[in-house]
Amino acid sequence: MLSRRVLAGVALAALALTGCGSSDNDSDTPGTGGSSAGSEYASLSGELKASGASFPDAYYQEVITSFKDVAPDVTVNYNATGSGTGKKQFGQGLVDFAGSDSLVKDSDGVAAGSFLYVPTVAAPITVSYNLQGVDKLQLSPETLAKIFQTDIKTWNDPAIAADNPGVTLPNTAIVVAHRSDGSGTTNNFTKYLDAAAKGTWKLGSGDTVNWPSSTQGGEKNTGVAQIIKQSNGAIGYVDLSDAKATQLTFAAIKNKDGQFVAPSLEGVTAGLEGAEIKEDLSYNPLDAAGAAAYPITAPTYILVKTKYDDPKKAELVKGFVKYILTDGQELAKDVDFAPLPTSLKDKALAQLDKIQG
């Protein structure tokens, strides 16, 4: 992770130098990383407070650091509390915007019509595991469902063996790791199992589910990653960025076309191509069709208010989110996130025109 962030910083520095050396005839097109970006945001000042999903935290921190270069008088604090807490704090007016990988429900305390979804990036949810002697693993959705609801208890179970012909699997007990906090990652992972393993998966879907008592819970994606890292026989669901940072091994998952696909940004992009975008800009790329599609692809959103009491605050939110959707998209791949397709990015930018202040 550190090396990717360093490289991103070097690239940004190079872009900034290029912008400083540009002539007066350079294009003012937003999102190019040139001097126009600096002039557009340099007049902004103030502080933004936000909380929410830990899934996109690595990406948002990269963008916040980069935004400081073009808007030096703006401070953005994003606290990765998990989607559930982020939505509640947003509804209570404790933060200016929130990050969430899941959609708002009545129980979140956010009034209908008071907010907008702004999609930002997408990424794979890995099924990461720690199994001594096994560095390649394939899992079908039905087998995955049985593992996570503890119907399958050891790694040499016939169902896992059937997914992995020719692989010697040990008689090691399976340790299931999951999120202990309200989480959009949990929501998307369980929503995937509900769709792809219908009839097998029995725990439903949501930011929290009633996991079997023998399983282990960790706070945030990083907490789940640590349980997996420290326990031989462990398996859990973790975003790609944190899985790589923790040096976890992850399984290839059987997609709707019957292909076992490992988590990758290319697999995410393939999954996004077939996703249906709703009028409010929510969309569902889970279990998407396509031979190259990685099936556990998760969207993530920023929740913004339709009206801010302070016009200056509205301008700050609009400016920062616009930066995410333009220059910030160029940083996504450096921290293992996929940028939005152009058509969806353009619709997300149009959402900002609806913010009043």
N, C-alpha and C positions, 0 to 999 in steps of 0.2 A: 504493500500500500504506500509506504513512504516513498519508494522510488517513483511510482506513478505520479504522486503529488509533486515531487521535485521536478519531474519532467514537465508536468503541467505548468509549474511556475516558470520554468525556463522558457517554455513556449509563449506564455503570456508576456514575459519580459521582452522577448523578441518582437512580439506583435506591437507592444507599446513603443519600442524603439522605431519600428517601421512607421507607426503612426506619427511619431514626432518628426520623422524625416520626410513626411508626405508634402506634396505641393498643395497650393490652394485649389487646384483643380480636381483633387481626389474626391471620390464619391462619398456622399453622406448616407449611404444605405445602411440602416441599422443592422447589427448582427455581424458586421464584417470584421470587428476587432480593431478598426482603424481609429483615427483621432475623433471621428464623429461621435463615437461612443462616449468618450470623455466629455465632450462639450454638451452632450445631451443630458448627462446625469450629474455633472459637476455642480450645478446650482442647487441640488437637493441637500438638505441637512436635517438631522434629527435622529431618532432612535426607533427601531422596530423590535417588538418582542413577539416571539412565536414559539410554539411547542407542537409536539405531535410525533408522527411516525419515525421510528428508528430505521426503518427499511431504506429510505433515501438520505439518511443523515450524512453519509460520506460525500454524496453529491452536493447537498445543500451547503456543507461546510466549504467545499471547493469554490462554489459560486460566491459565497459570502466573502471569502478571501479575495477573489478576483474583483468583486464589485467594489471593494474598498479602494482599489486602484483608480477607478473611474468616478467614484463618489466618495471622496475622502472624508466628508463631513457627515456621512451616514453610518450609524452603527446598527448592525442586524444581529440579534441574538436568537438562535434557534436551539431549543432544548428538546432533545430526543426522548420524550416521555413515553412514547407509544401512541398509536392512533386514538385509542379510547380516551386517554387523559387529555390529549390534544383537542379532541372534539368538545369535551366537556369544558375545558378552560376557554375555548373559543366561544362557546355558548354563554359562558358566565362573563364575558367581556374582559378576561384577564390577559388576553393576548390579541395582537393585531391581525394575525392570520394563523392558520394551523395547517400542519401536514397530516394527511390521512391516506392510507392505502385502501380504506373501505368507505362505503357510502354512509351518509348520516341517517340515523334512525331516531324515532321520537324520544327514545330513552337517553339520547346524547344531550338533550337540552338545548338544541339549536333550532330556533324558530324557522318554520318553513317560509321561504321567500326572502329570508334575511341574508342569504349567502349564495355564493357561486362556486362551482367546481372549476378549477383551472388545472388540467392535466399538465404534468411537467416532464417526466421521463418514464421509462418502464424498465423492468429488470427481471431476471429469472429468480425464482425461489429454488434454491438447491435442496436436494435431499442428501445431506452430508452424513458420513458415517465414519466410524473408527473400528476397523476389524483387522486384527493382526494377520498378515499373510494374504489379504485380499485387497488388491489395488484397482480392480475393475468389477463393477457390479451393475446389473440391469434389473429393473423392477417394473412390473406391470401395475396399473392403477389398482387392480383388485388385490394383488399381493401387498402393495403399499398400504391400502386401507386395513388389511388384516394385521399388519405389523403395528400400525399406530393405534389401533383399538385393542391391541395385545391378544388377538386371537392366535397369532403366531408368536412363539416365545423364544425359539432358538434359531440360530442362523442357518443350520442345516435342515430346516423344515423343507418338505417336498415342494411346497409352492415356490419358495425362493430358488431351490435347485432347478425347478422347471424353467424359470426365467434365465438361468445361468448355466446352460449345458457345458460340460467340460471343466467347470470351476469347482475346486475342492473347497467346500464350506465347512468351517469348524462347528463343533457342538458347543457354541458359546451363547450364553444368555443374552437376549436383546435388551438393551436399555433405551427406552424411548424418551427423548428430550423434546420439550415443547415450551412455548411461551407461558410465563406465569402471569403476565400483565395483559390488559386488554390490547389487542394487537391486530392491525390490518394484515400483517403477514399471516397470522393464524386464520383470519377471515378468508383470505385468498387461498391458502393451502387447503382448508377444510371445504371451501366452496368447490375447489377443483375435485377433491375426492367425492363430494356429493354428486358431481356431474359425471365424472369419468368412471367411478366405481359404484354407480347407482345400484341399489339392492344389496351391496356388500357393506358399504360405509353406513354406520348406524349412529354416529355421534352428532350429526347435523353440522351446521356451519355458523360462524359468527366470530366476533372479536375475541370471545372466550367460548370454550366448550367444556363439557364435563368429562375431562380426561380420566382414564382408569387410575386408581390410587397407586398402582405400582410404577407409574411413570414419574419423570422428574421435570420440574418446571424451572426455567431460567428467565431472568428479567432482560428484556430487549433481545435483539438478534445476537448481540455479543454474549449474553448470558447463556443462550442455547449453544452457541459455538464453543464456549468453554466447557460445558458439560460433555459435549461430544469429544473434544480434544483430550479430556482427562480420563475418559472411561472406555476401556476396550469393550467392544460389543455395542457401543452407543450409536444411535441414529436420530436425526432431527432435521428440522427445516430451517434454513438460514439463507439470507440474501447472498448473492454471489460476491459482492464486495467484502462483506465480513467473513464469508467462508474462505476466500482467498487470503485475506489478511491473517486469518488464524491457521492457514495452511492445511485446511481440511480436504478430505477426498470426497467427491460427490458421485452419485449414481446417475446412469443414463435412465431416462423414464420413457416408457412406451407411449407413443402419442396416438392420436385418433386414427392415423393412417397405418398404425401397426409397426412404426419404426421406433427403435430405441435411440433417443436423442439426448446427448449430454447438454447441460446448461451452458449457453453461450449467448453473446449479443446477437450473433447471426440468427440463432434460433428464436430469440425474442422478436427481432425484426420480421421474421417469417410469420410469427404468430400475430403480430400487429396488423399485418396486411389483410387478414380475414376478420378482424374485429369489427363489430357493429357499433357505431358511435351514436349515442342517444342525443336528444335535443339539448339536454343539460350538460353535455360533453362527458358524461360517465360512459364507460365502455368496458367490455369484458373479453380479454384475450385468452382466458383460461380454456384449456382443452380445445384449442383452435385446430382446424383442419390444415393439412399441408404436410408433406413428407418431411420437410426440414424444420417444422415448427416445434419449439420446445414447449411442452404442454402446460407447465406451471409458470406461466408468464404473468407477472403482476403489474397493474397500473399503479400510479401514485398521483395524488392531487394536492394542490394547495387550496384551502378554503379561505375565501375572502368575503368581506361584508359587501352587501349591495350599497350600503350607505354608511359613511363614517361621519361622526359628529364634527370632527376636525378636518377641514379641507386639506390642510398640510399633510395630515396623516394619510389621507386618501391618495395624495400625489406620491408620497413615499412608497406606499404599498404598490401602486401601479408601476412606479419606476423600477422597483426591485423585481417584481414579477415579470415585467417586460424584459428585463435583463436576463432572467432565467430562460425565457423563451427565445432569446436571440443569441447574444454572445455566449450565454451560459450553456447553450446546447452543445457548443464545441468542446466543453469540458467533460461531458457525460461519459464518453468511452474511456477516458483516462482513469475513472474510478468505477468501471464495470457497470455502467448504465447505458441504455439505448436511448438516443434522442428520439423525439416524436417525428412521425412522418410529416411532411410539409403540410398536407391538407389539415391534419389535426392541430398542428402548431398554429396555423393561420386562424383557425376557429378559436383556439385558446387566447390568442392575442386580441381577438374581437371581444372576448369576455370582459377585457379590461375597460372597454368603452362604457360598460354598464355600471361601473363603480361610481357612485356619487359621493360628494363631500362638500 
